[in-house]
Amino acid sequence: MLVAASPASGLTAADATADPAMKYVLLYESADDVLTTAPLHFEAHVAWARQFAERGELLQLGAFEDPQAHGSMAVFTTREAAEAFTAGDPFVRNGVVRRYEIRGWDEALDPR
């Protein structure tokens, strides 16, 4: 389910007892003008992301080869961290992102 670019919430009981291999993938769908708006907010976006990375909540972050067509993604350790990230991300707040989705992902090779 895609969510319009606004904060999402709704932790479930399963999140509290989740498998340690479970990660949460945040998928961003780019707005039509991403190639002109993203550079304006990039430094603030990266600074925001670094806070999550330094706490160990954000594992990976980046755009796909064609960000206009395919958007970007990030991998978080918890759904709560992914939701908190979207709530304050300058890309979401400034319309660089049209929609986003958070999906649980059962990583097979890293059982953290």
PyMOL CGO cylinders between C-alpha atoms (Angstrom):
from pymol import cmd
from pymol.cgo import CYLINDER

trace = [
    CYLINDER, 0.00, 0.00, 0.00, 1.40, 3.39, -0.99, 0.3, 1, 1, 1, 1, 1, 1,
    CYLINDER, 1.40, 3.39, -0.99, 0.94, 6.30, 1.38, 0.3, 1, 1, 1, 1, 1, 1,
    CYLINDER, 0.94, 6.30, 1.38, 0.69, 9.90, 0.28, 0.3, 1, 1, 1, 1, 1, 1,
    CYLINDER, 0.69, 9.90, 0.28, 3.75, 11.84, 1.38, 0.3, 1, 1, 1, 1, 1, 1,
    CYLINDER, 3.75, 11.84, 1.38, 2.68, 12.47, 4.95, 0.3, 1, 1, 1, 1, 1, 1,
    CYLINDER, 2.68, 12.47, 4.95, 3.67, 10.75, 8.21, 0.3, 1, 1, 1, 1, 1, 1,
    CYLINDER, 3.67, 10.75, 8.21, 2.31, 7.24, 8.65, 0.3, 1, 1, 1, 1, 1, 1,
    CYLINDER, 2.31, 7.24, 8.65, 1.85, 5.45, 11.95, 0.3, 1, 1, 1, 1, 1, 1,
    CYLINDER, 1.85, 5.45, 11.95, 0.56, 2.18, 13.27, 0.3, 1, 1, 1, 1, 1, 1,
    CYLINDER, 0.56, 2.18, 13.27, 3.04, -0.09, 14.98, 0.3, 1, 1, 1, 1, 1, 1,
    CYLINDER, 3.04, -0.09, 14.98, 1.66, -3.54, 15.48, 0.3, 1, 1, 1, 1, 1, 1,
    CYLINDER, 1.66, -3.54, 15.48, 2.24, -6.08, 18.23, 0.3, 1, 1, 1, 1, 1, 1,
    CYLINDER, 2.24, -6.08, 18.23, 4.28, -8.03, 15.68, 0.3, 1, 1, 1, 1, 1, 1,
    CYLINDER, 4.28, -8.03, 15.68, 6.76, -5.13, 15.48, 0.3, 1, 1, 1, 1, 1, 1,
    CYLINDER, 6.76, -5.13, 15.48, 7.53, -5.41, 19.18, 0.3, 1, 1, 1, 1, 1, 1,
    CYLINDER, 7.53, -5.41, 19.18, 8.38, -9.11, 18.91, 0.3, 1, 1, 1, 1, 1, 1,
    CYLINDER, 8.38, -9.11, 18.91, 9.72, -9.08, 15.37, 0.3, 1, 1, 1, 1, 1, 1,
    CYLINDER, 9.72, -9.08, 15.37, 12.28, -11.52, 14.06, 0.3, 1, 1, 1, 1, 1, 1,
    CYLINDER, 12.28, -11.52, 14.06, 15.73, -9.88, 14.41, 0.3, 1, 1, 1, 1, 1, 1,
    CYLINDER, 15.73, -9.88, 14.41, 16.36, -10.54, 10.70, 0.3, 1, 1, 1, 1, 1, 1,
    CYLINDER, 16.36, -10.54, 10.70, 13.31, -8.41, 9.84, 0.3, 1, 1, 1, 1, 1, 1,
    CYLINDER, 13.31, -8.41, 9.84, 14.20, -5.05, 8.37, 0.3, 1, 1, 1, 1, 1, 1,
    CYLINDER, 14.20, -5.05, 8.37, 11.93, -2.32, 6.98, 0.3, 1, 1, 1, 1, 1, 1,
    CYLINDER, 11.93, -2.32, 6.98, 12.34, -0.98, 3.48, 0.3, 1, 1, 1, 1, 1, 1,
    CYLINDER, 12.34, -0.98, 3.48, 11.18, 2.55, 2.77, 0.3, 1, 1, 1, 1, 1, 1,
    CYLINDER, 11.18, 2.55, 2.77, 10.34, 3.12, -0.89, 0.3, 1, 1, 1, 1, 1, 1,
    CYLINDER, 10.34, 3.12, -0.89, 9.96, 6.67, -2.18, 0.3, 1, 1, 1, 1, 1, 1,
    CYLINDER, 9.96, 6.67, -2.18, 8.09, 7.57, -5.35, 0.3, 1, 1, 1, 1, 1, 1,
    CYLINDER, 8.09, 7.57, -5.35, 9.58, 10.76, -6.77, 0.3, 1, 1, 1, 1, 1, 1,
    CYLINDER, 9.58, 10.76, -6.77, 7.54, 13.86, -7.54, 0.3, 1, 1, 1, 1, 1, 1,
    CYLINDER, 7.54, 13.86, -7.54, 7.50, 14.96, -11.18, 0.3, 1, 1, 1, 1, 1, 1,
    CYLINDER, 7.50, 14.96, -11.18, 10.13, 17.65, -10.59, 0.3, 1, 1, 1, 1, 1, 1,
    CYLINDER, 10.13, 17.65, -10.59, 12.54, 15.56, -8.48, 0.3, 1, 1, 1, 1, 1, 1,
    CYLINDER, 12.54, 15.56, -8.48, 15.55, 16.40, -10.62, 0.3, 1, 1, 1, 1, 1, 1,
    CYLINDER, 15.55, 16.40, -10.62, 15.15, 20.10, -9.86, 0.3, 1, 1, 1, 1, 1, 1,
    CYLINDER, 15.15, 20.10, -9.86, 13.80, 19.96, -6.28, 0.3, 1, 1, 1, 1, 1, 1,
    CYLINDER, 13.80, 19.96, -6.28, 15.99, 17.20, -4.79, 0.3, 1, 1, 1, 1, 1, 1,
    CYLINDER, 15.99, 17.20, -4.79, 19.24, 19.21, -5.07, 0.3, 1, 1, 1, 1, 1, 1,
    CYLINDER, 19.24, 19.21, -5.07, 17.65, 22.08, -3.13, 0.3, 1, 1, 1, 1, 1, 1,
    CYLINDER, 17.65, 22.08, -3.13, 16.94, 19.84, -0.12, 0.3, 1, 1, 1, 1, 1, 1,
    CYLINDER, 16.94, 19.84, -0.12, 19.69, 17.23, -0.49, 0.3, 1, 1, 1, 1, 1, 1,
    CYLINDER, 19.69, 17.23, -0.49, 22.02, 18.49, 2.27, 0.3, 1, 1, 1, 1, 1, 1,
    CYLINDER, 22.02, 18.49, 2.27, 19.18, 18.66, 4.80, 0.3, 1, 1, 1, 1, 1, 1,
    CYLINDER, 19.18, 18.66, 4.80, 17.97, 15.20, 3.72, 0.3, 1, 1, 1, 1, 1, 1,
    CYLINDER, 17.97, 15.20, 3.72, 21.43, 13.70, 4.22, 0.3, 1, 1, 1, 1, 1, 1,
    CYLINDER, 21.43, 13.70, 4.22, 21.87, 15.43, 7.59, 0.3, 1, 1, 1, 1, 1, 1,
    CYLINDER, 21.87, 15.43, 7.59, 18.51, 13.99, 8.69, 0.3, 1, 1, 1, 1, 1, 1,
    CYLINDER, 18.51, 13.99, 8.69, 19.54, 10.52, 7.47, 0.3, 1, 1, 1, 1, 1, 1,
    CYLINDER, 19.54, 10.52, 7.47, 22.88, 10.67, 9.30, 0.3, 1, 1, 1, 1, 1, 1,
    CYLINDER, 22.88, 10.67, 9.30, 21.09, 11.02, 12.62, 0.3, 1, 1, 1, 1, 1, 1,
    CYLINDER, 21.09, 11.02, 12.62, 19.30, 7.71, 12.01, 0.3, 1, 1, 1, 1, 1, 1,
    CYLINDER, 19.30, 7.71, 12.01, 22.47, 6.03, 10.73, 0.3, 1, 1, 1, 1, 1, 1,
    CYLINDER, 22.47, 6.03, 10.73, 24.46, 7.16, 13.78, 0.3, 1, 1, 1, 1, 1, 1,
    CYLINDER, 24.46, 7.16, 13.78, 21.84, 5.58, 16.06, 0.3, 1, 1, 1, 1, 1, 1,
    CYLINDER, 21.84, 5.58, 16.06, 22.09, 2.34, 14.05, 0.3, 1, 1, 1, 1, 1, 1,
    CYLINDER, 22.09, 2.34, 14.05, 18.50, 2.60, 12.79, 0.3, 1, 1, 1, 1, 1, 1,
    CYLINDER, 18.50, 2.60, 12.79, 19.28, 3.35, 9.12, 0.3, 1, 1, 1, 1, 1, 1,
    CYLINDER, 19.28, 3.35, 9.12, 21.34, 0.71, 7.35, 0.3, 1, 1, 1, 1, 1, 1,
    CYLINDER, 21.34, 0.71, 7.35, 21.26, 1.85, 3.71, 0.3, 1, 1, 1, 1, 1, 1,
    CYLINDER, 21.26, 1.85, 3.71, 19.92, 4.80, 1.73, 0.3, 1, 1, 1, 1, 1, 1,
    CYLINDER, 19.92, 4.80, 1.73, 19.99, 5.81, -1.91, 0.3, 1, 1, 1, 1, 1, 1,
    CYLINDER, 19.99, 5.81, -1.91, 18.29, 6.56, -5.18, 0.3, 1, 1, 1, 1, 1, 1,
    CYLINDER, 18.29, 6.56, -5.18, 17.77, 4.06, -7.95, 0.3, 1, 1, 1, 1, 1, 1,
    CYLINDER, 17.77, 4.06, -7.95, 19.62, 4.52, -11.25, 0.3, 1, 1, 1, 1, 1, 1,
    CYLINDER, 19.62, 4.52, -11.25, 16.77, 6.63, -12.63, 0.3, 1, 1, 1, 1, 1, 1,
    CYLINDER, 16.77, 6.63, -12.63, 15.28, 8.44, -9.61, 0.3, 1, 1, 1, 1, 1, 1,
    CYLINDER, 15.28, 8.44, -9.61, 12.60, 10.14, -11.68, 0.3, 1, 1, 1, 1, 1, 1,
    CYLINDER, 12.60, 10.14, -11.68, 11.21, 6.83, -12.91, 0.3, 1, 1, 1, 1, 1, 1,
    CYLINDER, 11.21, 6.83, -12.91, 12.09, 4.53, -10.01, 0.3, 1, 1, 1, 1, 1, 1,
    CYLINDER, 12.09, 4.53, -10.01, 12.50, 6.70, -6.91, 0.3, 1, 1, 1, 1, 1, 1,
    CYLINDER, 12.50, 6.70, -6.91, 14.70, 5.69, -4.02, 0.3, 1, 1, 1, 1, 1, 1,
    CYLINDER, 14.70, 5.69, -4.02, 14.84, 3.41, -1.01, 0.3, 1, 1, 1, 1, 1, 1,
    CYLINDER, 14.84, 3.41, -1.01, 16.22, 3.05, 2.49, 0.3, 1, 1, 1, 1, 1, 1,
    CYLINDER, 16.22, 3.05, 2.49, 16.55, 0.10, 4.85, 0.3, 1, 1, 1, 1, 1, 1,
    CYLINDER, 16.55, 0.10, 4.85, 15.76, 0.54, 8.55, 0.3, 1, 1, 1, 1, 1, 1,
    CYLINDER, 15.76, 0.54, 8.55, 16.05, -1.75, 11.57, 0.3, 1, 1, 1, 1, 1, 1,
    CYLINDER, 16.05, -1.75, 11.57, 12.48, -1.01, 12.74, 0.3, 1, 1, 1, 1, 1, 1,
    CYLINDER, 12.48, -1.01, 12.74, 9.20, 0.19, 11.29, 0.3, 1, 1, 1, 1, 1, 1,
    CYLINDER, 9.20, 0.19, 11.29, 9.12, 2.87, 13.97, 0.3, 1, 1, 1, 1, 1, 1,
    CYLINDER, 9.12, 2.87, 13.97, 12.45, 4.29, 12.73, 0.3, 1, 1, 1, 1, 1, 1,
    CYLINDER, 12.45, 4.29, 12.73, 11.22, 4.29, 9.11, 0.3, 1, 1, 1, 1, 1, 1,
    CYLINDER, 11.22, 4.29, 9.11, 8.04, 6.11, 10.11, 0.3, 1, 1, 1, 1, 1, 1,
    CYLINDER, 8.04, 6.11, 10.11, 9.97, 8.66, 12.19, 0.3, 1, 1, 1, 1, 1, 1,
    CYLINDER, 9.97, 8.66, 12.19, 12.32, 9.22, 9.27, 0.3, 1, 1, 1, 1, 1, 1,
    CYLINDER, 12.32, 9.22, 9.27, 9.50, 10.00, 6.84, 0.3, 1, 1, 1, 1, 1, 1,
    CYLINDER, 9.50, 10.00, 6.84, 7.81, 12.29, 9.37, 0.3, 1, 1, 1, 1, 1, 1,
    CYLINDER, 7.81, 12.29, 9.37, 10.79, 14.65, 9.43, 0.3, 1, 1, 1, 1, 1, 1,
    CYLINDER, 10.79, 14.65, 9.43, 12.53, 14.02, 6.11, 0.3, 1, 1, 1, 1, 1, 1,
    CYLINDER, 12.53, 14.02, 6.11, 13.07, 17.27, 4.19, 0.3, 1, 1, 1, 1, 1, 1,
    CYLINDER, 13.07, 17.27, 4.19, 12.36, 15.38, 0.96, 0.3, 1, 1, 1, 1, 1, 1,
    CYLINDER, 12.36, 15.38, 0.96, 8.88, 14.43, 2.20, 0.3, 1, 1, 1, 1, 1, 1,
    CYLINDER, 8.88, 14.43, 2.20, 8.21, 17.80, 3.83, 0.3, 1, 1, 1, 1, 1, 1,
    CYLINDER, 8.21, 17.80, 3.83, 9.19, 19.75, 0.71, 0.3, 1, 1, 1, 1, 1, 1,
    CYLINDER, 9.19, 19.75, 0.71, 7.40, 17.71, -1.93, 0.3, 1, 1, 1, 1, 1, 1,
    CYLINDER, 7.40, 17.71, -1.93, 10.41, 15.93, -3.45, 0.3, 1, 1, 1, 1, 1, 1,
    CYLINDER, 10.41, 15.93, -3.45, 8.56, 12.68, -2.66, 0.3, 1, 1, 1, 1, 1, 1,
    CYLINDER, 8.56, 12.68, -2.66, 5.09, 12.06, -4.06, 0.3, 1, 1, 1, 1, 1, 1,
    CYLINDER, 5.09, 12.06, -4.06, 4.32, 8.90, -2.08, 0.3, 1, 1, 1, 1, 1, 1,
    CYLINDER, 4.32, 8.90, -2.08, 6.09, 6.40, 0.09, 0.3, 1, 1, 1, 1, 1, 1,
    CYLINDER, 6.09, 6.40, 0.09, 5.62, 2.86, 1.30, 0.3, 1, 1, 1, 1, 1, 1,
    CYLINDER, 5.62, 2.86, 1.30, 7.19, 0.95, 4.18, 0.3, 1, 1, 1, 1, 1, 1,
    CYLINDER, 7.19, 0.95, 4.18, 7.49, -2.81, 3.72, 0.3, 1, 1, 1, 1, 1, 1,
    CYLINDER, 7.49, -2.81, 3.72, 8.71, -5.44, 6.15, 0.3, 1, 1, 1, 1, 1, 1,
    CYLINDER, 8.71, -5.44, 6.15, 11.60, -7.36, 4.64, 0.3, 1, 1, 1, 1, 1, 1,
    CYLINDER, 11.60, -7.36, 4.64, 12.88, -10.65, 6.03, 0.3, 1, 1, 1, 1, 1, 1,
    CYLINDER, 12.88, -10.65, 6.03, 16.58, -10.44, 5.25, 0.3, 1, 1, 1, 1, 1, 1,
    CYLINDER, 16.58, -10.44, 5.25, 17.94, -13.93, 4.72, 0.3, 1, 1, 1, 1, 1, 1,
    CYLINDER, 17.94, -13.93, 4.72, 21.71, -13.34, 5.03, 0.3, 1, 1, 1, 1, 1, 1,
    CYLINDER, 21.71, -13.34, 5.03, 21.97, -11.05, 8.08, 0.3, 1, 1, 1, 1, 1, 1,
    CYLINDER, 21.97, -11.05, 8.08, 20.15, -12.45, 11.11, 0.3, 1, 1, 1, 1, 1, 1,
    CYLINDER, 20.15, -12.45, 11.11, 20.68, -9.34, 13.31, 0.3, 1, 1, 1, 1, 1, 1,
]
cmd.load_cgo(trace, "trace")
